[in-house]
Amino acid sequence: MTGSLLARFLLRRSPPPQSQFIFQRGISQSAAERTKDNVAAEPPVLPPFDYVPPSYSGPSGDHVLAKRREYLSPSIMHFYKSPLNIVEGKKQYLFDENGRRYVDAFGGIATVCCGHCHPDVVSAIVDQTKKLQHSTVLYLNHAVADFAEALAGKLPGDLKVAFFTNSGTEANELAMMIARLYTGCHDIISIRNSYHGNAGGTMGATAQSIWKFNVVQSGVHHAVNPDPYRGLFGSDGAKYARDVQEIINFGTSGNVAAFISEAIQGVGGIVELVTDRELKTPAKVETLHVMDQMKELGVLIGKGGYYGNVFRITPPLCFSKEDADFVVDAMDYTLSRM
Ligand SMILES: Cc1ncc(COP(=O)(O)O)c(C=O)c1O
């Protein structure tokens, strides 16, 4: 990577386990440690994949975009300067309208954890849909009970009862409701910079202004985010814990229904890109630029963070070591040319 760029474009913070590969591959190295020899001359090439999609004859991306603008809510946004028209998916890869293949390093977030169009998943869906497409819990059917039993067999401890919902928002709404009913308390403690969903209760628990509307959101108190990089108390865990206790003591009746926290703040982001190490200036424009360039190389990643300066890399489980190496090479190649 060229020194001048790297000096400006710094990847900071202690690497969490899932981003070790980025650091190991040298993106966080200081400019002085890098030499011209490290810079790859040729763009990296996607790992081979034994599948060619049938040619696509549906509407073009421009057509779809125009239709979305006319018939869908303007709140729906899209990634990339030139939006992608994705028409097919297979395992860890997606194909656009021109048959171009991309490695999906983003879609593994809940929706395609076992990859796109996994044949076992597809055939289970097709088989069930042919027999019975929808029913109500007021009638019996073995499928949902079998699934709950199978899940219980894999979960630890007392986690033996399932309550199925359609989304993360619904799951968290339900969890908050159950906690409030069970404890008889209304107050819930959440953490700043968190994201828990966008319905009434979960928007209250969410603590980023960009994901909140100005509507009544009662009974959630937001504790200081224990963030070693930007957090008020740095890495002093005891101080963050004391903040939670103070909220309970001085902001509630002394009892709370629940404490809700993500294990890792996915939307809030954990490894920031900054353009100035001292000022911690968010590299917002640069993050968008890298995403666009990576797309051109055949890699799809997401972005997040309150300042829009965090990459969200959440590949499906069938992502291989070759894919991971390719993604890192593509990022290295992109950063070295900025
Ligand atoms: C941590 C977390 N909780 C809840 C949600 C909401 O899930 P959904 O979009 O399925 O409603 C998300 C979605 O990104 C999330 O990241």
PDBQT file of the ligand as one rigid body, heavy atoms in Angstrom, charges set to zero:
ROOT
HETATM    1  C1  LIG A 401     -28.607  -6.895  16.394  1.00  0.00    +0.000 C 
HETATM    2  C2  LIG A 401     -29.872  -6.779  15.599  1.00  0.00    +0.000 A 
HETATM    3  N1  LIG A 401     -31.037  -6.895  16.234  1.00  0.00    +0.000 NA
HETATM    4  C3  LIG A 401     -32.214  -6.804  15.560  1.00  0.00    +0.000 A 
HETATM    5  C4  LIG A 401     -32.241  -6.575  14.200  1.00  0.00    +0.000 A 
HETATM    6  C5  LIG A 401     -33.550  -6.460  13.484  1.00  0.00    +0.000 C 
HETATM    7  O1  LIG A 401     -33.733  -7.570  12.686  1.00  0.00    +0.000 OA
HETATM    8  P1  LIG A 401     -34.744  -7.519  11.448  1.00  0.00    +0.000 P 
HETATM    9  O2  LIG A 401     -34.161  -6.598  10.433  1.00  0.00    +0.000 OA
HETATM   10  O3  LIG A 401     -34.820  -8.943  10.994  1.00  0.00    +0.000 OA
HETATM   11  O4  LIG A 401     -36.063  -7.022  11.959  1.00  0.00    +0.000 OA
HETATM   12  C6  LIG A 401     -31.030  -6.454  13.490  1.00  0.00    +0.000 A 
HETATM   13  C7  LIG A 401     -31.030  -6.209  12.042  1.00  0.00    +0.000 C 
HETATM   14  O5  LIG A 401     -30.042  -5.830  11.444  1.00  0.00    +0.000 OA
HETATM   15  C8  LIG A 401     -29.826  -6.554  14.206  1.00  0.00    +0.000 A 
HETATM   16  O6  LIG A 401     -28.639  -6.411  13.590  1.00  0.00    +0.000 OA
ENDROOT
TORSDOF 0
